[in-house]
Amino acid sequence: MYYLILFNWYTISYPMYYISLLLTHYYFQVFTRHRPKMTFLNQKPFQTNDTFIAPTASVIGNVTNWDESSVWYNAVVRADSGFPITIGFLSNVQEGAVVTTLPCPQNAIDTDPLKSAEGTHTNASGEGVVVSRKEVGKVLETGFSPITHIGHYTSIGSGSVLTSCRVDDLVDVGDKCTILEGAWVETNVILEPGSVVPPYTRIPAGGRWGGNPIKFLGELGDVEKAGIKQKAIGRGVMAKEHAVEFLPVGNTYLQLEELEREGKTAIQG
């Protein structure tokens, strides 16, 4: 954080009581050089007009934020390894969560089903990751690229960590969960707080799961399934409220408050 304090330095020649009087009317402004969105290696995050990215969040690289999605305070969505991250419609990444991708899948070269007899890749979908002038990884052991996909109406709880995994639509990931590479969480699933989904684990649709390592706890009823969507919608409403309150750095909020007192409609550009 950087602090800027402006006042009249020439008052130093005046008596101390007068200086104290002037200091009660100084102009104090706090601003930050933190960038919520950052381009990395020519890959710029994409967001729609109604996406909310909190001022202290970090969205880096090849990230796609779809309509009414939200990334909350101190969350990190980092796609800097050559593989994309997608956050679906009305989905949210809550406070302090980390979403990223593997730079190099473990054992990718040996287990790549697309590797030719000469030991080279035949996958035309991309060039893979290059380290020390050598291609070191393109696919997971499943044969898929190590992207991270978050579907629609999905909530990622505070402090959770997602790495090169797929979380389908209508999933409620509890606080401080861990979902590791190659894992697949299907639709209409609730993960209890603190759950750990090991690499290459598939969580079938329609259940409640929890524990470390994760285990099945029971089927979801219709009310619980509807609650997953309502939770995501509620976060979307909250995101709109925060987006309205957040203004760019500076004293623009003073002008906005003045317009509101006059009963005028203001549009934030």
N, C-alpha and C positions, 0 to 999 in steps of 0.2 A: 504494500500500500504506500502511496505517496501523499503527503499532506502539503497543502498550499495555504499559507496564512498571509493575508494582505492587510497592512495598516500603515499609518503615517509614521515613518521613522524619525521625522524631524521633531517630533514631540519630545525627543530625548532631552532637549534643553529646558523643558518645562518642569515644574515641581512634580514630585512623585505622585501626589494625589491626583493631579491633572492627567498624568499618564494612565493611572488606573481607571479614570473616568473614560478616557478614549478607548482603552482596551476592552471595555464592556460593549463597544459598538463595532469591533473589528469584524472583517469578513472572513469566514472560515469555510473552506471547501475541501471535501475528501474525494479523491478519485483514485482509480486503479488502472494499471496498464494491462491487466489480465484480458486475454481475448477468448471469449467463449467458443468461437469457431476459428479453426486454424487450417490453412492449406498446407498439405505436406506432399512434397515431391509432385507438384502440379495436380494433386488430387484435392478437390475442394468439397467440403461437406455441402450436401443439398438439403434444403428445408423448404416447406411450403409456407405461405403467408401466415397460417394459423398454427405453426409449430412454435412451441415455447422452449427455449433453451435458457436456463437460468444464468444470470450474470457471472456466477462463480463456477459454472460447469465447464467442461472441456470436451469439445467435439472436434476430432482431429482426423483429417485425411478423407478417405473414400467412404463416407457415411451418408446414408439416405434416411431422412426423417420424413415420414409421410404425414398426411393431414391430421391435425390436432394431436400429434404425438408430443411428448414432453420429456426433457432431460433436466433433472432437478439439481439443486444446489450441491456442489462438490462432486457430482458424478463425473466419470470419465468414460467417454466413448472414443476409443483410439483404434483407427484403422490405418496403421502406418507400416504394415508388413507386406503390402501388395495385394491384400484380399479385402473385400468390402464387408461392411456392416449395414444391415437394414433394420429399421425400427418402423413397425407397421402403424396403421390407422388407429388412433386413440390409444396407443400403447404408451407406457411410461417407464422411464429408468429413474428410480427414486434416489434420494439423497445418499451420496457416498458410494454408489454402486460403480463397478468397473466392468466395461464390456470391451473385449479386445479379440484379436485373432493371433494364431500362432505364426511366427515368422518362418518356422521350419518344422513341419510335422515330424515327430520321431519315427525313424525307420521308414520314411516315405519312399526313399529310393529303392529299398529292398522289397517293399510290399506293394509298390505301384503296379496295379493290374494293366496299366497302359504302357508299361516299359517294353521296349523292343528287345530282341535277342542280343543286340549290340549294347544294351544297357542305356539307351537313350529314350527319352519320353516321346510318345506319339500323340499326346493330347494337344489338339490344335486350339484349345480354348484359351490358352495363355502361355506365357514364357516361364512362369514359375518365379521363384525367388533366387536371386543370384548373390552368392557370398564368395568373396575371394575369386571372382571370375568363374565360379562353377555353380551350376544349378543344383540346389540342395534340397528342394522340396516343392511339390506342386499339389499333391493330393494327400488326404488322410488314408489310413489303412482301409477305410470303407470305399475308397476310390473317388470320394468327393473332395472338392476344394475346401480348405480350412476357413470358410467364411463363417460369419455369425449372422443368423437370421432370427429376428423377433417378429412374430406375426401380429395380427390385429387384436385389439382388446386384451392385450397382455400387460401384466404389471410385473416389473422387476423390483423386488423389495430393496430397502435401504441396506447398503453394505454388501450386497451380493456381488459375486464375481462370475462372469460368463466368458468362456474362451472357446472360440471356434466350434460353436454348437448351434443346434437348431431348436428353437422354442416356437411351437405352432400357435395358432389363434386360440384366444380364450384360455390363457394359462395364468395362474396366480402364483408367482414365485415369491415365497416368504422372505423376510429379512435375513441377511447374512447367509444366503444359500450359495453353493458353489456348483457350477455346471461346467464340466471339463470337456476337452476336445473330443469331437465325434459323437457326443451325446445327442439324443433326440427326445424331446419332450412333446408328446402329441397333444391334441386339442382337449379342452375341458379337463384340465388337471390342476390340482392344488398341491404345491410343495410346501410342507411345513417349514417354519423358520429354522435355519441352521442345517438344512438338509445338504448332503453332498452327493452329487450324481457323478459316478466315476466315468472315466473315458470310455467312449463307445457303448454307453448304456442307453437302451431304449425304454422310455416310460410310456406304456400304452395309454390310450385315451380313456377318460371317464373315471379317474381314480384319485384318491388322496394318498400322497406318498410323504415319507419323512425318515429322518435318521441319517447316521453316518457309519457305514454306507447306507444308501437309501433303501427303503423297503416299503412294500405295499401295506397301507393302513385301512383301506376300505373303498367301496364304490361311492361316487357322488350322486346325491339326489338332484331332482330338478331345481329345487330352491338353491342349492349350493352352486349348481352350474350357472343359474341366472345371476347369482351374486358375483361371479367372476366378471361378467360383463358390466354390471352396475358399478363395481369398484373402479374399473377402467374409465367408465363415463364420469364418475365422480372426480377422478383425478383430472380428467379433461376440463371439467368446469372450473376446478381449482386453478389449473394452468392458465385459463383465460383471465381469471381474476388477477393472478400475479403478472401476467403480460400487460394488463392495463395499468397496474401500479408502477411497473418498471419503466423508467425513462432513461434516455442516454445521459452520459456523464455531463455535468454542468449544472446550471441553475434554471434549466428549462421548466422544472417542476413549479417554480414560482409563477411563471407565466401561465401554466396550466391551472394552477389554483386561482389565479386572478380571473381567468376566463370562466371557470366554474362558478365563481361568486357572482359574475355578471349574467349567469344563466346561458352562456353561449356553448355551442358544441365544438369540441376540439378534436382534431384527427391527428394521431401520432404517425408521423411519416417514417 
